[in-house]
Amino acid sequence: MRYAVYLPLLFPLVAALAARPLGERLPPRLASWLLTFGAVVLAAASSLVLGMLAITGLIRFPLLARLANGRWSAQVAQDHDPASLSVGLLAGALLAAAVAAAAWMLCRRVRTLAAAAAEAACMPGRDQLVVVEDAAAEAYAIPGRPGRIVVSTGMLDALDPAEHEILLSHERAHLRHHHHLFVAFAQLASAANPLLRPLAATITYTVERWADESAATATGDRRRVARTVGKAALAARHTRARSRIPRAALGILGLGQAGPGPVPRRVAALMAPPPHNRVLPLALTAGLLLATGLCAAEAAHDLEALLEMAKHAASRG
């Protein structure tokens, strides 16, 4: 197989370096879609080429050729494939690890989302908003049917009525745009390819920025939204530790992850003018994804040609 097969294994490094600048410079809605789609494509492509490299290692073994009724010539495969046997075996091991990690993450996310949906359905009342008596300042959205928004009395006390509306606009945006799915797909991709973890981390930021911008659009006051985000973070910091919150939850403080999101960056972004589409980052990202697809297709074509050559040699022998 030609050396193009290795490029999809290197492109995630480029994407990892570009993730944060894209998340900062592009509109958060566009950045969330672009990074999530890119993470899935890059993870799928890297897994695909690992599988193709593993196949080139397996077809070198005469025993496997005999088990397959001699459908290919192991010697021809060895003579015409530039990838060494050690590379094929390493690729097989990496692919097995990627599949196992992705399967574990998929099961974990399914269980998490199912538990969140069950918790949302069991909450009292039928309104989307659920107010809980708790001195800790907390506010988060739980996906489900229906999704629920949970706000503590501590958070309500920390904000004024106008800021209550901003808070609710933020949480409604999480539910309306299904932000938990963006995070889930990004985590699944980063489990399959750990090089994509910076993309997953950036997506947890861009969905919060997306909700911030939705609240700013609804209220028409970006600075007021920035103050609300800052006040909510300070209130949470000065009250007691958080109670148990579903891992699938997303909130104004970036809940559902290891802790509060990068609030200062979000406040700074809200104090600046709204971001606009930028042609160059979009073109470069599209070019990277297109190159990934072309390299994977070229590698698949080379593998097919190698298998046909080995099969033809076996039939003549």
Phi and psi restraints in degrees (value plus and minus 20) as a CYANA .aco file:
   2 ARG   PHI    -100.0   -60.0
   2 ARG   PSI     150.8   190.8
   3 TYR   PHI     -93.4   -53.4
   3 TYR   PSI     -31.7     8.3
   4 ALA   PHI     -80.4   -40.4
   4 ALA   PSI     -42.8    -2.8
   5 VAL   PHI     -85.0   -45.0
   5 VAL   PSI     -44.1    -4.1
   6 TYR   PHI    -104.3   -64.3
   6 TYR   PSI     -39.2     0.8
   7 LEU   PHI     -83.8   -43.8
   7 LEU   PSI     -61.2   -21.2
   8 PRO   PHI     -81.4   -41.4
   8 PRO   PSI     -36.2     3.8
   9 LEU   PHI    -102.9   -62.9
   9 LEU   PSI     -39.2     0.8
  10 LEU   PHI    -118.0   -78.0
  10 LEU   PSI     -47.4    -7.4
  11 PHE   PHI     -79.0   -39.0
  11 PHE   PSI     -54.4   -14.4
  12 PRO   PHI     -78.3   -38.3
  12 PRO   PSI     -47.9    -7.9
  13 LEU   PHI     -84.8   -44.8
  13 LEU   PSI     -61.4   -21.4
  14 VAL   PHI     -83.6   -43.6
  14 VAL   PSI     -64.1   -24.1
  15 ALA   PHI     -83.8   -43.8
  15 ALA   PSI     -56.9   -16.9
  16 ALA   PHI     -83.5   -43.5
  16 ALA   PSI     -58.9   -18.9
  17 LEU   PHI     -91.1   -51.1
  17 LEU   PSI     -50.7   -10.7
  18 ALA   PHI    -109.3   -69.3
  18 ALA   PSI     -31.3     8.7
  19 ALA   PHI     -79.7   -39.7
  19 ALA   PSI     -73.1   -33.1
  20 ARG   PHI     -85.2   -45.2
  20 ARG   PSI     -65.5   -25.5
  21 PRO   PHI     -78.0   -38.0
  21 PRO   PSI     -58.8   -18.8
  22 LEU   PHI     -85.3   -45.3
  22 LEU   PSI     -61.1   -21.1
  23 GLY   PHI     -84.5   -44.5
  23 GLY   PSI     -48.8    -8.8
  24 GLU   PHI    -105.1   -65.1
  24 GLU   PSI     -53.9   -13.9
  25 ARG   PHI    -117.4   -77.4
  25 ARG   PSI     -44.7    -4.7
  26 LEU   PHI    -112.2   -72.2
  26 LEU   PSI     135.9   175.9
  27 PRO   PHI     -75.1   -35.1
  27 PRO   PSI     117.3   157.3
  28 PRO   PHI     -79.9   -39.9
  28 PRO   PSI     -53.9   -13.9
  29 ARG   PHI     -82.7   -42.7
  29 ARG   PSI     -68.9   -28.9
  30 LEU   PHI     -83.9   -43.9
  30 LEU   PSI     -62.8   -22.8
  31 ALA   PHI     -81.9   -41.9
  31 ALA   PSI     -60.2   -20.2
  32 SER   PHI     -83.5   -43.5
  32 SER   PSI     -66.5   -26.5
  33 TRP   PHI     -84.2   -44.2
  33 TRP   PSI     -66.0   -26.0
  34 LEU   PHI     -84.9   -44.9
  34 LEU   PSI     -66.8   -26.8
  35 LEU   PHI     -88.6   -48.6
  35 LEU   PSI     -57.7   -17.7
  36 THR   PHI     -86.4   -46.4
  36 THR   PSI     -67.5   -27.5
  37 PHE   PHI     -81.1   -41.1
  37 PHE   PSI     -63.7   -23.7
  38 GLY   PHI     -82.7   -42.7
  38 GLY   PSI     -60.9   -20.9
  39 ALA   PHI     -82.5   -42.5
  39 ALA   PSI     -63.3   -23.3
  40 VAL   PHI     -85.2   -45.2
  40 VAL   PSI     -64.2   -24.2
  41 VAL   PHI     -83.3   -43.3
  41 VAL   PSI     -65.7   -25.7
  42 LEU   PHI     -86.5   -46.5
  42 LEU   PSI     -59.2   -19.2
  43 ALA   PHI     -86.1   -46.1
  43 ALA   PSI     -62.3   -22.3
  44 ALA   PHI     -85.6   -45.6
  44 ALA   PSI     -62.5   -22.5
  45 ALA   PHI     -86.2   -46.2
  45 ALA   PSI     -63.0   -23.0
  46 SER   PHI     -85.0   -45.0
  46 SER   PSI     -58.1   -18.1
  47 SER   PHI     -87.1   -47.1
  47 SER   PSI     -58.3   -18.3
  48 LEU   PHI     -82.9   -42.9
  48 LEU   PSI     -66.5   -26.5
  49 VAL   PHI     -91.2   -51.2
  49 VAL   PSI     -50.5   -10.5
  50 LEU   PHI     -82.6   -42.6
  50 LEU   PSI     -60.8   -20.8
  51 GLY   PHI     -83.4   -43.4
  51 GLY   PSI     -61.1   -21.1
  52 MET   PHI     -86.6   -46.6
  52 MET   PSI     -60.4   -20.4
  53 LEU   PHI     -85.5   -45.5
  53 LEU   PSI     -57.3   -17.3
  54 ALA   PHI     -83.9   -43.9
  54 ALA   PSI     -59.2   -19.2
  55 ILE   PHI     -82.7   -42.7
  55 ILE   PSI     -61.3   -21.3
  56 THR   PHI     -83.4   -43.4
  56 THR   PSI     -48.1    -8.1
  57 GLY   PHI     -94.7   -54.7
  57 GLY   PSI     -59.6   -19.6
  58 LEU   PHI     -88.8   -48.8
  58 LEU   PSI     -58.3   -18.3
  59 ILE   PHI     -94.2   -54.2
  59 ILE   PSI     -22.9    17.1
  60 ARG   PHI     -98.0   -58.0
  60 ARG   PSI     -38.8     1.2
  61 PHE   PHI    -103.8   -63.8
  61 PHE   PSI      99.1   139.1
  62 PRO   PHI     -79.0   -39.0
  62 PRO   PSI     -51.9   -11.9
  63 LEU   PHI     -81.4   -41.4
  63 LEU   PSI     -62.0   -22.0
  64 LEU   PHI     -86.5   -46.5
  64 LEU   PSI     -55.6   -15.6
  65 ALA   PHI     -84.7   -44.7
  65 ALA   PSI     -60.2   -20.2
  66 ARG   PHI     -88.0   -48.0
  66 ARG   PSI     -59.1   -19.1
  67 LEU   PHI     -82.7   -42.7
  67 LEU   PSI     -48.8    -8.8
  68 ALA   PHI    -110.7   -70.7
  68 ALA   PSI       3.3    43.3
  69 ASN   PHI      41.0    81.0
  69 ASN   PSI      14.7    54.7
  70 GLY   PHI      43.5    83.5
  70 GLY   PSI      16.7    56.7
  71 ARG   PHI     -94.8   -54.8
  71 ARG   PSI     -33.4     6.6
  72 TRP   PHI    -165.9  -125.9
  72 TRP   PSI     142.8   182.8
  73 SER   PHI    -118.3   -78.3
  73 SER   PSI      94.1   134.1
  74 ALA   PHI     -83.7   -43.7
  74 ALA   PSI     -53.7   -13.7
  75 GLN   PHI     -87.7   -47.7
  75 GLN   PSI     -61.8   -21.8
  76 VAL   PHI     -84.4   -44.4
  76 VAL   PSI     -60.8   -20.8
  77 ALA   PHI     -81.4   -41.4
  77 ALA   PSI     -59.5   -19.5
  78 GLN   PHI     -89.6   -49.6
  78 GLN   PSI     -58.6   -18.6
  79 ASP   PHI     -92.9   -52.9
  79 ASP   PSI     -50.3   -10.3
  80 HIS   PHI    -127.2   -87.2
  80 HIS   PSI     -19.6    20.4
  81 ASP   PHI    -123.1   -83.1
  81 ASP   PSI      99.2   139.2
  82 PRO   PHI     -89.0   -49.0
  82 PRO   PSI     -38.5     1.5
  83 ALA   PHI     -96.8   -56.8
  83 ALA   PSI     114.9   154.9
  84 SER   PHI     -97.4   -57.4
  84 SER   PSI     144.7   184.7
  85 LEU   PHI     -82.6   -42.6
  85 LEU   PSI     -58.8   -18.8
  86 SER   PHI     -82.8   -42.8
  86 SER   PSI     -56.6   -16.6
  87 VAL   PHI     -84.6   -44.6
  87 VAL   PSI     -63.1   -23.1
  88 GLY   PHI     -82.5   -42.5
  88 GLY   PSI     -62.3   -22.3
  89 LEU   PHI     -88.1   -48.1
  89 LEU   PSI     -60.6   -20.6
  90 LEU   PHI     -83.5   -43.5
  90 LEU   PSI     -61.6   -21.6
  91 ALA   PHI     -82.0   -42.0
  91 ALA   PSI     -59.7   -19.7
  92 GLY   PHI     -82.8   -42.8
  92 GLY   PSI     -61.4   -21.4
  93 ALA   PHI     -85.6   -45.6
  93 ALA   PSI     -62.8   -22.8
  94 LEU   PHI     -85.3   -45.3
  94 LEU   PSI     -58.3   -18.3
  95 LEU   PHI     -85.2   -45.2
  95 LEU   PSI     -61.9   -21.9
  96 ALA   PHI     -81.7   -41.7
  96 ALA   PSI     -61.5   -21.5
  97 ALA   PHI     -85.8   -45.8
  97 ALA   PSI     -60.0   -20.0
  98 ALA   PHI     -85.5   -45.5
  98 ALA   PSI     -63.0   -23.0
  99 VAL   PHI     -84.5   -44.5
  99 VAL   PSI     -62.5   -22.5
 100 ALA   PHI     -83.8   -43.8
 100 ALA   PSI     -64.1   -24.1
 101 ALA   PHI     -85.7   -45.7
 101 ALA   PSI     -61.3   -21.3
 102 ALA   PHI     -86.5   -46.5
 102 ALA   PSI     -60.5   -20.5
 103 ALA   PHI     -83.8   -43.8
 103 ALA   PSI     -61.3   -21.3
 104 TRP   PHI     -84.0   -44.0
 104 TRP   PSI     -63.4   -23.4
 105 MET   PHI     -85.9   -45.9
 105 MET   PSI     -59.3   -19.3
 106 LEU   PHI     -81.8   -41.8
 106 LEU   PSI     -66.4   -26.4
 107 CYS   PHI     -82.1   -42.1
 107 CYS   PSI     -60.5   -20.5
 108 ARG   PHI     -84.2   -44.2
 108 ARG   PSI     -64.8   -24.8
 109 ARG   PHI     -88.6   -48.6
 109 ARG   PSI     -57.6   -17.6
 110 VAL   PHI     -83.1   -43.1
 110 VAL   PSI     -64.6   -24.6
 111 ARG   PHI     -83.5   -43.5
 111 ARG   PSI     -61.5   -21.5
 112 THR   PHI     -83.6   -43.6
 112 THR   PSI     -66.4   -26.4
 113 LEU   PHI     -88.0   -48.0
 113 LEU   PSI     -56.7   -16.7
 114 ALA   PHI     -85.4   -45.4
 114 ALA   PSI     -61.7   -21.7
 115 ALA   PHI     -85.6   -45.6
 115 ALA   PSI     -59.0   -19.0
 116 ALA   PHI     -85.5   -45.5
 116 ALA   PSI     -61.7   -21.7
 117 ALA   PHI     -83.6   -43.6
 117 ALA   PSI     -60.4   -20.4
 118 ALA   PHI     -86.2   -46.2
 118 ALA   PSI     -60.4   -20.4
 119 GLU   PHI     -85.5   -45.5
 119 GLU   PSI     -60.2   -20.2
 120 ALA   PHI     -83.6   -43.6
 120 ALA   PSI     -59.7   -19.7
 121 ALA   PHI     -89.7   -49.7
 121 ALA   PSI     -47.4    -7.4
 122 CYS   PHI    -108.0   -68.0
 122 CYS   PSI     -25.4    14.6
 123 MET   PHI     -89.4   -49.4
 123 MET   PSI     128.9   168.9
 124 PRO   PHI     -87.7   -47.7
 124 PRO   PSI     131.8   171.8
 125 GLY   PHI      59.3    99.3
 125 GLY   PSI     152.9   192.9
 126 ARG   PHI    -134.2   -94.2
 126 ARG   PSI     -25.5    14.5
 127 ASP   PHI     -92.7   -52.7
 127 ASP   PSI     134.7   174.7
 128 GLN   PHI     -85.8   -45.8
 128 GLN   PSI     -55.3   -15.3
 129 LEU   PHI    -107.2   -67.2
 129 LEU   PSI     112.0   152.0
 130 VAL   PHI    -143.9  -103.9
 130 VAL   PSI     100.3   140.3
 131 VAL   PHI    -121.1   -81.1
 131 VAL   PSI     106.2   146.2
 132 VAL   PHI    -132.4   -92.4
 132 VAL   PSI     123.6   163.6
 133 GLU   PHI     -97.7   -57.7
 133 GLU   PSI      85.4   125.4
 134 ASP   PHI    -179.4  -139.4
 134 ASP   PSI     108.8   148.8
 135 ALA   PHI     -91.0   -51.0
 135 ALA   PSI     -41.5    -1.5
 136 ALA   PHI     -90.9   -50.9
 136 ALA   PSI     119.9   159.9
 137 ALA   PHI    -102.6   -62.6
 137 ALA   PSI      85.4   125.4
 138 GLU   PHI    -156.3  -116.3
 138 GLU   PSI     126.7   166.7
 139 ALA   PHI    -178.4  -138.4
 139 ALA   PSI     106.5   146.5
 140 TYR   PHI    -179.4  -139.4
 140 TYR   PSI     140.6   180.6
 141 ALA   PHI    -131.3   -91.3
 141 ALA   PSI     115.5   155.5
 142 ILE   PHI    -130.2   -90.2
 142 ILE   PSI      99.3   139.3
 143 PRO   PHI     -88.4   -48.4
 143 PRO   PSI     129.7   169.7
 144 GLY   PHI     144.7   184.7
 144 GLY   PSI    -190.8  -150.8
 145 ARG   PHI    -146.1  -106.1
 145 ARG   PSI      70.6   110.6
 146 PRO   PHI    -108.8   -68.8
 146 PRO   PSI     138.0   178.0
 147 GLY   PHI     -91.9   -51.9
 147 GLY   PSI     131.9   171.9
 148 ARG   PHI    -146.3  -106.3
 148 ARG   PSI     130.7   170.7
 149 ILE   PHI    -131.9   -91.9
 149 ILE   PSI     101.8   141.8
 150 VAL   PHI    -128.1   -88.1
 150 VAL   PSI     105.1   145.1
 151 VAL   PHI    -151.5  -111.5
 151 VAL   PSI     112.8   152.8
 152 SER   PHI    -105.6   -65.6
 152 SER   PSI     136.9   176.9
 153 THR   PHI     -83.7   -43.7
 153 THR   PSI     -50.4   -10.4
 154 GLY   PHI     -81.7   -41.7
 154 GLY   PSI     -59.9   -19.9
 155 MET   PHI     -89.8   -49.8
 155 MET   PSI     -61.4   -21.4
 156 LEU   PHI     -82.4   -42.4
 156 LEU   PSI     -58.0   -18.0
 157 ASP   PHI     -87.3   -47.3
 157 ASP   PSI     -49.1    -9.1
 158 ALA   PHI     -98.2   -58.2
 158 ALA   PSI     -38.4     1.6
 159 LEU   PHI    -137.3   -97.3
 159 LEU   PSI     134.9   174.9
 160 ASP   PHI    -107.8   -67.8
 160 ASP   PSI     150.6   190.6
 161 PRO   PHI     -76.0   -36.0
 161 PRO   PSI     -59.8   -19.8
 162 ALA   PHI     -84.2   -44.2
 162 ALA   PSI     -56.7   -16.7
 163 GLU   PHI     -92.9   -52.9
 163 GLU   PSI     -45.5    -5.5
 164 HIS   PHI     -79.4   -39.4
 164 HIS   PSI     -62.2   -22.2
 165 GLU   PHI     -84.7   -44.7
 165 GLU   PSI     -58.9   -18.9
 166 ILE   PHI     -83.0   -43.0
 166 ILE   PSI     -65.0   -25.0
 167 LEU   PHI     -78.7   -38.7
 167 LEU   PSI     -66.5   -26.5
 168 LEU   PHI     -87.7   -47.7
 168 LEU   PSI     -56.5   -16.5
 169 SER   PHI     -81.9   -41.9
 169 SER   PSI     -60.5   -20.5
 170 HIS   PHI     -81.8   -41.8
 170 HIS   PSI     -68.9   -28.9
 171 GLU   PHI     -88.3   -48.3
 171 GLU   PSI     -57.3   -17.3
 172 ARG   PHI     -82.7   -42.7
 172 ARG   PSI     -55.9   -15.9
 173 ALA   PHI     -82.3   -42.3
 173 ALA   PSI     -58.9   -18.9
 174 HIS   PHI     -78.7   -38.7
 174 HIS   PSI     -64.3   -24.3
 175 LEU   PHI     -93.4   -53.4
 175 LEU   PSI     -63.6   -23.6
 176 ARG   PHI     -84.3   -44.3
 176 ARG   PSI     -58.4   -18.4
 177 HIS   PHI    -117.6   -77.6
 177 HIS   PSI     -14.4    25.6
 178 HIS   PHI      34.6    74.6
 178 HIS   PSI      29.8    69.8
 179 HIS   PHI     -83.1   -43.1
 179 HIS   PSI     -46.7    -6.7
 180 HIS   PHI     -82.4   -42.4
 180 HIS   PSI     -47.5    -7.5
 181 LEU   PHI     -93.3   -53.3
 181 LEU   PSI     -55.8   -15.8
 182 PHE   PHI     -80.9   -40.9
 182 PHE   PSI     -65.3   -25.3
 183 VAL   PHI     -84.6   -44.6
 183 VAL   PSI     -60.5   -20.5
 184 ALA   PHI     -84.6   -44.6
 184 ALA   PSI     -65.9   -25.9
 185 PHE   PHI     -84.7   -44.7
 185 PHE   PSI     -58.6   -18.6
 186 ALA   PHI     -85.3   -45.3
 186 ALA   PSI     -60.8   -20.8
 187 GLN   PHI     -87.4   -47.4
 187 GLN   PSI     -56.3   -16.3
 188 LEU   PHI     -84.4   -44.4
 188 LEU   PSI     -63.3   -23.3
 189 ALA   PHI     -84.7   -44.7
 189 ALA   PSI     -60.8   -20.8
 190 SER   PHI     -92.2   -52.2
 190 SER   PSI     -44.4    -4.4
 191 ALA   PHI     -90.2   -50.2
 191 ALA   PSI     -59.8   -19.8
 192 ALA   PHI     -90.4   -50.4
 192 ALA   PSI     -52.2   -12.2
 193 ASN   PHI    -159.2  -119.2
 193 ASN   PSI      80.0   120.0
 194 PRO   PHI     -78.6   -38.6
 194 PRO   PSI     -39.1     0.9
 195 LEU   PHI     -84.4   -44.4
 195 LEU   PSI     -37.5     2.5
 196 LEU   PHI    -111.6   -71.6
 196 LEU   PSI     -12.9    27.1
 197 ARG   PHI     -79.7   -39.7
 197 ARG   PSI     -57.8   -17.8
 198 PRO   PHI     -79.2   -39.2
 198 PRO   PSI     -51.9   -11.9
 199 LEU   PHI     -87.6   -47.6
 199 LEU   PSI     -62.7   -22.7
 200 ALA   PHI     -82.5   -42.5
 200 ALA   PSI     -61.4   -21.4
 201 ALA   PHI     -84.4   -44.4
 201 ALA   PSI     -59.6   -19.6
 202 THR   PHI     -87.4   -47.4
 202 THR   PSI     -55.9   -15.9
 203 ILE   PHI     -86.8   -46.8
 203 ILE   PSI     -55.6   -15.6
 204 THR   PHI     -83.2   -43.2
 204 THR   PSI     -47.5    -7.5
 205 TYR   PHI     -99.1   -59.1
 205 TYR   PSI     -63.8   -23.8
 206 THR   PHI     -89.0   -49.0
 206 THR   PSI     -50.6   -10.6
 207 VAL   PHI     -90.0   -50.0
 207 VAL   PSI     -51.7   -11.7
 208 GLU   PHI     -88.5   -48.5
 208 GLU   PSI     -60.7   -20.7
 209 ARG   PHI     -84.3   -44.3
 209 ARG   PSI     -57.7   -17.7
 210 TRP   PHI     -79.8   -39.8
 210 TRP   PSI     -66.2   -26.2
 211 ALA   PHI     -85.6   -45.6
 211 ALA   PSI     -56.9   -16.9
 212 ASP   PHI     -80.5   -40.5
 212 ASP   PSI     -66.3   -26.3
 213 GLU   PHI     -87.2   -47.2
 213 GLU   PSI     -53.5   -13.5
 214 SER   PHI     -84.1   -44.1
 214 SER   PSI     -61.3   -21.3
 215 ALA   PHI     -85.9   -45.9
 215 ALA   PSI     -58.3   -18.3
 216 ALA   PHI     -85.4   -45.4
 216 ALA   PSI     -58.2   -18.2
 217 THR   PHI     -87.1   -47.1
 217 THR   PSI     -60.1   -20.1
 218 ALA   PHI     -87.9   -47.9
 218 ALA   PSI     -56.8   -16.8
 219 THR   PHI    -115.5   -75.5
 219 THR   PSI     -43.1    -3.1
 220 GLY   PHI      55.0    95.0
 220 GLY   PSI      -2.5    37.5
 221 ASP   PHI    -161.0  -121.0
 221 ASP   PSI      74.9   114.9
 222 ARG   PHI     -84.8   -44.8
 222 ARG   PSI     -60.0   -20.0
 223 ARG   PHI     -86.1   -46.1
 223 ARG   PSI     -56.3   -16.3
 224 ARG   PHI     -86.4   -46.4
 224 ARG   PSI     -58.6   -18.6
 225 VAL   PHI     -84.3   -44.3
 225 VAL   PSI     -61.4   -21.4
 226 ALA   PHI     -80.9   -40.9
 226 ALA   PSI     -62.8   -22.8
 227 ARG   PHI     -85.2   -45.2
 227 ARG   PSI     -57.7   -17.7
 228 THR   PHI     -84.8   -44.8
 228 THR   PSI     -64.9   -24.9
 229 VAL   PHI     -80.1   -40.1
 229 VAL   PSI     -64.6   -24.6
 230 GLY   PHI     -85.1   -45.1
 230 GLY   PSI     -62.8   -22.8
 231 LYS   PHI     -84.8   -44.8
 231 LYS   PSI     -59.9   -19.9
 232 ALA   PHI     -83.3   -43.3
 232 ALA   PSI     -59.9   -19.9
 233 ALA   PHI     -86.5   -46.5
 233 ALA   PSI     -62.2   -22.2
 234 LEU   PHI     -85.8   -45.8
 234 LEU   PSI     -59.6   -19.6
 235 ALA   PHI     -83.8   -43.8
 235 ALA   PSI     -61.6   -21.6
 236 ALA   PHI     -85.3   -45.3
 236 ALA   PSI     -55.3   -15.3
 237 ARG   PHI     -90.5   -50.5
 237 ARG   PSI     -50.7   -10.7
 238 HIS   PHI    -117.2   -77.2
 238 HIS   PSI     -17.7    22.3
 239 THR   PHI    -126.1   -86.1
 239 THR   PSI     158.0   198.0
 240 ARG   PHI     -86.8   -46.8
 240 ARG   PSI     150.0   190.0
 241 ALA   PHI     -80.3   -40.3
 241 ALA   PSI     133.0   173.0
 242 ARG   PHI     -83.7   -43.7
 242 ARG   PSI     128.4   168.4
 243 SER   PHI     -96.9   -56.9
 243 SER   PSI     158.4   198.4
 244 ARG   PHI     -87.0   -47.0
 244 ARG   PSI     104.7   144.7
 245 ILE   PHI    -141.1  -101.1
 245 ILE   PSI     115.0   155.0
 246 PRO   PHI     -75.5   -35.5
 246 PRO   PSI     118.8   158.8
 247 ARG   PHI     -86.1   -46.1
 247 ARG   PSI     -41.7    -1.7
 248 ALA   PHI    -103.0   -63.0
 248 ALA   PSI     -25.2    14.8
 249 ALA   PHI     -92.1   -52.1
 249 ALA   PSI     128.2   168.2
 250 LEU   PHI    -148.1  -108.1
 250 LEU   PSI     121.9   161.9
 251 GLY   PHI    -168.0  -128.0
 251 GLY   PSI    -199.2  -159.2
 252 ILE   PHI     -84.9   -44.9
 252 ILE   PSI     -41.3    -1.3
 253 LEU   PHI    -118.1   -78.1
 253 LEU   PSI     -10.6    29.4
 254 GLY   PHI      57.7    97.7
 254 GLY   PSI      15.6    55.6
 255 LEU   PHI     -90.5   -50.5
 255 LEU   PSI     145.6   185.6
 256 GLY   PHI      77.0   117.0
 256 GLY   PSI     -29.0    11.0
 257 GLN   PHI    -132.8   -92.8
 257 GLN   PSI    -178.2  -138.2
 258 ALA   PHI     -94.0   -54.0
 258 ALA   PSI     -29.4    10.6
 259 GLY   PHI     151.0   191.0
 259 GLY   PSI    -185.2  -145.2
 260 PRO   PHI     -79.7   -39.7
 260 PRO   PSI     125.9   165.9
 261 GLY   PHI     -92.5   -52.5
 261 GLY   PSI     157.9   197.9
 262 PRO   PHI     -92.4   -52.4
 262 PRO   PSI      53.8    93.8
 263 VAL   PHI     -78.5   -38.5
 263 VAL   PSI     -64.7   -24.7
 264 PRO   PHI     -77.3   -37.3
 264 PRO   PSI     -58.4   -18.4
 265 ARG   PHI     -85.9   -45.9
 265 ARG   PSI     -59.7   -19.7
 266 ARG   PHI     -86.4   -46.4
 266 ARG   PSI     -61.5   -21.5
 267 VAL   PHI     -83.4   -43.4
 267 VAL   PSI     -63.8   -23.8
 268 ALA   PHI     -82.3   -42.3
 268 ALA   PSI     -59.2   -19.2
 269 ALA   PHI     -85.6   -45.6
 269 ALA   PSI     -56.6   -16.6
 270 LEU   PHI     -92.4   -52.4
 270 LEU   PSI     -48.7    -8.7
 271 MET   PHI     -95.9   -55.9
 271 MET   PSI     -36.5     3.5
 272 ALA   PHI    -114.1   -74.1
 272 ALA   PSI     147.6   187.6
 273 PRO   PHI     -82.2   -42.2
 273 PRO   PSI     136.6   176.6
 274 PRO   PHI     -80.0   -40.0
 274 PRO   PSI     120.2   160.2
 275 PRO   PHI     -89.6   -49.6
 275 PRO   PSI     131.9   171.9
 276 HIS   PHI    -137.0   -97.0
 276 HIS   PSI     140.9   180.9
 277 ASN   PHI     -81.1   -41.1
 277 ASN   PSI     116.6   156.6
 278 ARG   PHI    -138.6   -98.6
 278 ARG   PSI     105.6   145.6
 279 VAL   PHI     -88.0   -48.0
 279 VAL   PSI     -63.6   -23.6
 280 LEU   PHI     -82.7   -42.7
 280 LEU   PSI     -70.7   -30.7
 281 PRO   PHI     -79.8   -39.8
 281 PRO   PSI     -57.4   -17.4
 282 LEU   PHI     -84.9   -44.9
 282 LEU   PSI     -63.0   -23.0
 283 ALA   PHI     -85.1   -45.1
 283 ALA   PSI     -62.1   -22.1
 284 LEU   PHI     -86.0   -46.0
 284 LEU   PSI     -60.0   -20.0
 285 THR   PHI     -85.8   -45.8
 285 THR   PSI     -64.8   -24.8
 286 ALA   PHI     -80.9   -40.9
 286 ALA   PSI     -59.8   -19.8
 287 GLY   PHI     -83.5   -43.5
 287 GLY   PSI     -60.1   -20.1
 288 LEU   PHI     -84.5   -44.5
 288 LEU   PSI     -64.1   -24.1
 289 LEU   PHI     -88.0   -48.0
 289 LEU   PSI     -57.9   -17.9
 290 LEU   PHI     -85.1   -45.1
 290 LEU   PSI     -61.9   -21.9
 291 ALA   PHI     -83.2   -43.2
 291 ALA   PSI     -58.2   -18.2
 292 THR   PHI     -81.3   -41.3
 292 THR   PSI     -66.7   -26.7
 293 GLY   PHI     -83.9   -43.9
 293 GLY   PSI     -61.3   -21.3
 294 LEU   PHI     -86.1   -46.1
 294 LEU   PSI     -60.8   -20.8
 295 CYS   PHI     -85.2   -45.2
 295 CYS   PSI     -62.4   -22.4
 296 ALA   PHI     -83.6   -43.6
 296 ALA   PSI     -60.9   -20.9
 297 ALA   PHI     -85.6   -45.6
 297 ALA   PSI     -61.0   -21.0
 298 GLU   PHI     -83.5   -43.5
 298 GLU   PSI     -61.3   -21.3
 299 ALA   PHI     -84.9   -44.9
 299 ALA   PSI     -59.2   -19.2
 300 ALA   PHI     -85.1   -45.1
 300 ALA   PSI     -58.8   -18.8
 301 HIS   PHI     -84.7   -44.7
 301 HIS   PSI     -61.9   -21.9
 302 ASP   PHI     -85.0   -45.0
 302 ASP   PSI     -59.9   -19.9
 303 LEU   PHI     -84.6   -44.6
 303 LEU   PSI     -62.3   -22.3
 304 GLU   PHI     -81.3   -41.3
 304 GLU   PSI     -62.2   -22.2
 305 ALA   PHI     -84.5   -44.5
 305 ALA   PSI     -59.4   -19.4
 306 LEU   PHI     -83.5   -43.5
 306 LEU   PSI     -64.3   -24.3
 307 LEU   PHI     -85.4   -45.4
 307 LEU   PSI     -58.8   -18.8
 308 GLU   PHI     -84.5   -44.5
 308 GLU   PSI     -60.6   -20.6
 309 MET   PHI     -84.2   -44.2
 309 MET   PSI     -64.0   -24.0
 310 ALA   PHI     -86.2   -46.2
 310 ALA   PSI     -56.8   -16.8
 311 LYS   PHI     -87.7   -47.7
 311 LYS   PSI     -62.9   -22.9
 312 HIS   PHI     -83.7   -43.7
 312 HIS   PSI     -61.5   -21.5
 313 ALA   PHI     -84.8   -44.8
 313 ALA   PSI     -58.8   -18.8
 314 ALA   PHI     -85.8   -45.8
 314 ALA   PSI     -58.3   -18.3
 315 SER   PHI     -89.0   -49.0
 315 SER   PSI     -52.5   -12.5
 316 ARG   PHI     -94.3   -54.3
 316 ARG   PSI     -51.6   -11.6
